[in-house]
Amino acid sequence: MIVKVTQYYRPDGRKKTHEIEVSDECKEKYQEIISCGARLTAEQLMDGVVSQTIETVDGDYDIILTRGNDPSKNKEALEKMIMRFDKDKFNKWEAWFEEEIVL
């Protein structure tokens, strides 16, 4: 199946959306991620580490890191992050941003 990943590029954070082929086992979890208003992102850090996240406008919900730019390892890590997504935990995390904070 195809998933969309927004990649951030150096040096200015320019973004481009890529379509990545992942295992069909990821379909249900990926659809849950999208239905929650989240998206998949990726960027290569200055030290060469690849950071992939599930993010929303509130921030990064989940992150997985890989060393270097090995496409097979990065794809494997992306699939792992998608498969561990838990909609109930995500909803609790998201609700935290809606709580009233008194200073």
N, C-alpha and C positions, 0 to 999 in steps of 0.2 A: 504494500500500500504506500501511497505518497503522503508525506507530511510536509508542512511548510515551516521553515526555520528562518527567522530574521537574523542575519549575520551583521555584526557591527565591525566596521573596518577602521584601522588606524589611518591617520593620526587623529582624525576629528570625529569619529563615531558615526560616520556615514553608514547608512543601513541599506541592505538589499535582501529581498526575500528569495530563498532558494527552495526548491522542491527536492526532498530526499526520500529515496526508497527505503522503507523499513519493513520488518516482518509483519505479516498480516495479523499476528497475535497482538500487535499494538493498537489495532483499530478501535476497539471499545474504549480503552483508556485515553487514546488521543482525542476521540470525540468528546469524552468527559472533560478533558482539559479545555478544549475549544468552547464547549457549552458553558463552562465556568467563566469565560471571558479572559482566559489566560492564553499565552502563546509561547512557542519555543524560540529560544535565542541562542546564538553562539558568537564567540569572539576569541581570537588568539591574543593572549596577553604578551607583554613585552618580553617575558622570560620564555616564551614558546609554549606555555601551558594553554590548552584549549579549554575554555569555560563554556559550558552549555547550561541553560537555565529554563525553568518554567517561570514566567514572569507575568505580572499584571502592572497596572498603573501605580499600584501601591508598593511594588518592589519584587524582589526575587523570592518565589515560594520555595523552589528547590534548585539545587546546583549540583553539577557533576563535573569533575576535572579530569583531563587526560594529559599525558606528557606528549608534546610534539604534535605534528600534523599527520598522523597515520589515519587515513580515512576509515579503515576497517575498525580500528580501536575506537575512533570517535563515533562511528555508527553504532557499535556495540554499547557504548556508554549512553548514547541517546536513547536507544531501545530500553536499556535498564532503567533510566530515569522515567521514561514514559510508563513502563510497566509497574513501577512502585507508586505511581500517583494514586492518592486516596481522596476521593471527592469529599467525604465527610470531614477529614482532617483539613482539607483545603477550605471548606466552608467555615470551619471554626477559626482558622487563621485569618480569613478574610473578614469575619465578623469583628475580630479584634480591632481593625481599622475604623469600624463604625461606632465603637464604644465612645462614650463621652469621656473626655479626659479633663479633669479639673486640676488646674495648677495653683 
